[in-house]
Amino acid sequence: QVQLVESGGGLVQPGGSLRLSCAVSGISFNLNDMAWYRQAPGKPRELVARIVSRGSTNYPDSVKGRFTISRDNAKNTVYLQMNSLKPEDTAVYYCYMASWGTPGYWGQGTQVTVSS
């Protein structure tokens, strides 16, 4: 059974940093593309970072230069380093693993709140 478990969310002041982790079990994910999405109340879920199996990354303009996605295939874990956080980054952050021939897999989400 494939499971994705996020951790690292919490409350942080504007300008602060957080590092999210997503541990994957039930499968060796080194050939899978991974991504982080977020969803704020009343808004659709949006992509914030993506990393393909060979390590290339891409980000939307809203987080480019502030967020960094990385992966440790030996630990079956993907990370999201978030710096210079803004109140508009407040959302539930979800880890996603693409899987060929399936809709993919989602984690349960972790809340990030940026507020003074």
C-alpha positions in Angstrom: 0.0 0.0 0.0 1.5 3.3 -1.1 1.4 6.1 1.5 2.6 9.6 1.5 3.0 11.4 4.9 3.8 15.1 5.1 5.3 16.8 8.1 6.9 20.1 9.0 3.9 22.5 8.7 3.1 25.1 11.4 2.8 28.7 12.2 5.5 31.1 11.1 5.9 34.8 11.0 6.1 36.7 7.6 9.7 36.5 6.3 10.3 33.2 8.1 11.1 29.7 6.8 9.7 26.2 7.0 10.8 22.9 5.6 8.2 20.4 4.7 8.9 16.7 4.3 7.0 14.0 2.5 7.9 10.4 3.3 6.8 7.8 0.8 6.3 4.2 1.8 5.1 1.1 -0.1 7.0 1.9 -3.2 10.5 3.0 -4.3 9.8 6.4 -5.8 13.1 7.1 -7.6 11.5 6.8 -11.0 8.4 8.9 -10.1 7.9 12.6 -10.6 7.0 14.3 -7.3 5.3 17.6 -6.6 3.9 19.9 -3.8 0.6 21.5 -4.2 -1.3 23.9 -1.9 -4.9 24.8 -1.3 -6.1 27.9 0.5 -9.6 28.2 1.8 -12.0 29.0 -1.1 -9.3 28.6 -3.7 -8.5 25.7 -6.1 -5.5 23.5 -5.4 -2.4 24.8 -7.1 1.0 23.5 -8.0 3.9 25.1 -6.1 6.9 22.9 -7.0 7.7 19.8 -9.1 10.7 17.6 -9.4 11.1 14.9 -12.0 12.9 11.6 -11.4 16.2 12.9 -12.8 16.1 16.0 -10.6 14.9 18.9 -12.8 12.6 21.2 -11.1 10.0 23.9 -11.9 8.0 26.4 -10.0 5.3 29.0 -10.6 6.3 32.6 -10.5 4.5 33.1 -7.2 7.1 31.0 -5.4 10.1 31.1 -7.7 13.3 32.1 -5.8 11.7 31.5 -2.4 10.8 27.8 -2.5 13.1 24.9 -3.3 12.0 21.3 -3.9 14.5 18.4 -3.5 14.4 14.7 -3.2 16.4 12.0 -1.4 15.8 8.8 -3.2 17.7 6.8 -0.7 15.3 7.9 2.0 12.2 7.9 -0.2 11.6 11.5 0.9 10.9 14.7 -0.9 11.3 18.1 0.7 10.0 21.7 0.2 12.2 24.4 1.7 10.1 27.6 1.9 11.9 30.9 2.6 10.7 34.5 2.8 7.2 33.3 3.6 4.3 35.6 3.0 0.7 35.6 4.4 -0.5 34.6 1.0 1.5 31.4 1.3 -1.0 30.2 4.0 -2.6 27.0 2.9 -2.7 23.3 3.3 0.3 21.8 1.5 0.0 18.4 -0.2 2.6 16.0 -1.5 1.8 14.3 -4.7 3.5 11.4 -6.5 2.8 10.7 -10.1 2.4 7.1 -11.1 2.2 6.0 -14.8 -1.2 4.5 -15.5 -2.9 5.8 -12.3 -4.2 9.1 -11.0 -1.2 9.3 -8.7 -1.0 9.4 -4.9 -1.7 12.2 -2.5 -0.7 12.8 1.1 -3.1 14.0 3.8 -1.8 17.5 3.8 0.0 19.7 6.3 -1.2 23.2 7.4 1.1 26.2 6.9 0.1 29.5 8.4 2.0 32.6 7.9 0.9 35.3 10.3 2.3 37.8 12.8 
